């Protein structure tokens, strides 16, 4: 399990500006290759105010106004579906791994640990203020 190995053995925890982890080698070379080869139009060749965000349109609501599907932005995304999963076997493997009990439990433990640390810090802070 490439992703599980990454979060267990190759992750680096950061605490600034907030608690988060950096994962190294979390995607297989095959999954990266599938992402690179995915058929997605070049946004720079369209008349869009692209700011580099996932929204493509800078988040402007009028771009999607009245369009529950996501409007024009949907044209610049590629989803792995039942219809095209054979084109993305490595990404399907990655998705299945993300859904696995082992990955779920590992990430849950990481989050719970951070939550417990912050709760302890909060209790200590409140205790100091109350009892000085």
Backbone torsions as a table, in degrees:
resi	resn	phi	psi	omega
1	UNK	NA	105.6	-175.2
2	UNK	-63.8	-47.9	-178.2
3	UNK	-68.1	-44.3	179.2
4	UNK	-59.6	-44.2	177.0
5	UNK	-60.1	-40.0	-179.6
6	UNK	-62.7	-47.1	-176.6
7	UNK	-74.7	-26.5	-179.9
8	UNK	-84.7	-36.3	-170.0
9	UNK	-120.7	-15.6	-174.3
10	UNK	-129.3	22.4	-179.6
11	UNK	-98.1	151.5	178.6
12	UNK	-125.8	123.5	-178.9
13	UNK	-85.0	137.9	175.2
14	UNK	-123.1	147.1	179.6
15	UNK	-114.7	-2.7	179.9
16	UNK	-124.4	135.2	1.6
17	UNK	-81.7	-3.7	175.6
18	UNK	-155.8	165.8	179.4
19	UNK	-67.0	125.1	176.3
20	UNK	-160.0	166.2	-179.7
21	UNK	-120.8	147.1	173.4
22	UNK	-106.3	123.8	-179.4
23	UNK	-102.4	132.9	178.9
24	UNK	-108.0	135.1	178.9
25	UNK	59.2	39.4	-178.3
26	UNK	-80.4	-21.6	175.4
27	UNK	-108.5	140.7	176.7
28	UNK	-72.1	160.5	176.6
29	UNK	-58.7	-37.1	179.3
30	UNK	-63.9	-40.8	178.7
31	UNK	-66.1	-41.1	178.2
32	UNK	-63.0	-42.4	179.1
33	UNK	-62.2	-40.0	178.2
34	UNK	-64.6	-38.3	177.8
35	UNK	-65.3	-44.4	-179.6
36	UNK	-61.7	-39.2	-176.5
37	UNK	-86.5	-4.0	-179.1
38	UNK	-59.4	141.6	-177.2
39	UNK	-82.3	89.7	179.2
40	UNK	-126.9	127.7	-179.0
41	UNK	-60.7	151.1	177.5
42	UNK	-76.7	111.7	-176.3
43	UNK	-59.8	-33.1	-176.9
44	UNK	-65.5	-15.8	-179.2
45	UNK	-93.1	9.4	-179.9
46	UNK	-122.0	155.0	-177.3
47	UNK	-81.3	72.2	-179.9
48	UNK	-126.1	149.8	175.3
49	UNK	-88.7	74.5	-174.4
50	UNK	-82.9	121.1	-178.3
51	UNK	-105.9	9.4	178.4
52	UNK	90.0	-2.4	-179.8
53	UNK	-87.5	166.6	178.6
54	UNK	-61.0	-29.8	-177.5
55	UNK	-68.6	-18.1	179.9
56	UNK	67.6	-36.7	-174.2
57	UNK	-99.5	15.1	-177.7
58	UNK	75.6	9.9	177.6
59	UNK	84.4	6.5	-178.0
60	UNK	-64.1	123.3	-176.8
61	UNK	-64.2	-33.5	-178.0
62	UNK	-63.7	-22.3	178.0
63	UNK	-64.0	-32.3	-177.4
64	UNK	-114.4	6.8	-173.8
65	UNK	-50.4	122.8	177.6
66	UNK	74.4	8.6	-177.6
67	UNK	-119.2	98.1	-177.1
68	UNK	-65.4	-23.2	-175.8
69	UNK	-74.8	-12.5	-176.5
70	UNK	108.2	-4.0	174.8
71	UNK	63.4	-142.1	-176.0
72	UNK	-64.6	-28.9	-177.8
73	UNK	-60.3	-29.3	-177.8
74	UNK	-60.1	-27.6	-179.3
75	UNK	-67.5	-17.7	-175.2
76	UNK	-107.2	24.2	178.5
77	UNK	-130.7	155.4	176.4
78	UNK	-129.2	121.6	-179.5
79	UNK	-105.8	142.9	173.2
80	UNK	-86.1	119.9	-176.8
81	UNK	-128.3	173.9	175.5
82	UNK	-59.7	-32.9	-177.4
83	UNK	-71.9	-29.2	-176.8
84	UNK	-120.0	9.8	-174.5
85	UNK	-59.9	-26.0	179.0
86	UNK	-68.4	-22.2	176.6
87	UNK	-77.5	-16.5	-173.5
88	UNK	-131.0	56.1	-176.0
89	UNK	-62.1	-34.9	179.9
90	UNK	-73.1	-35.6	176.7
91	UNK	-71.3	-35.2	175.7
92	UNK	-63.3	-41.2	177.3
93	UNK	-61.5	-42.7	178.2
94	UNK	-62.6	-45.8	178.9
95	UNK	-60.3	-45.0	178.5
96	UNK	-61.5	-38.4	178.3
97	UNK	-65.6	-40.8	177.5
98	UNK	-60.5	-31.2	-178.7
99	UNK	-85.5	-4.4	-175.4
100	UNK	-72.0	154.5	179.3
101	UNK	-62.7	-40.2	-178.3
102	UNK	-60.9	-45.7	179.9
103	UNK	-66.8	-43.6	179.2
104	UNK	-57.4	-47.9	-179.1
105	UNK	-65.4	-40.3	-179.2
106	UNK	-64.1	-47.3	179.7
107	UNK	-66.7	-39.6	178.2
108	UNK	-58.6	-43.5	179.1
109	UNK	-62.2	-39.8	179.7
110	UNK	-63.9	-42.9	-178.7
111	UNK	-69.1	-43.3	179.6
112	UNK	-61.8	-41.0	178.7
113	UNK	-59.1	-45.1	179.4
114	UNK	-65.2	-43.0	179.3
115	UNK	-59.7	-45.5	-178.9
116	UNK	-64.2	-40.1	178.5
117	UNK	-63.1	-45.0	-179.1
118	UNK	-68.0	-34.9	177.3
119	UNK	-66.1	-40.4	177.5
120	UNK	-63.6	-43.9	178.9
121	UNK	-61.9	-40.5	179.4
122	UNK	-65.1	-44.1	178.8
123	UNK	-61.8	-42.6	179.2
124	UNK	-64.0	-40.3	179.6
125	UNK	-64.5	-44.8	178.9
126	UNK	-64.8	-42.6	179.7
127	UNK	-60.8	-43.0	179.0
128	UNK	-61.7	-41.1	-178.4
129	UNK	-70.6	-35.9	-177.8
130	UNK	-76.1	-45.2	-174.4
131	UNK	-102.2	-6.2	176.3
132	UNK	49.7	NA	NA
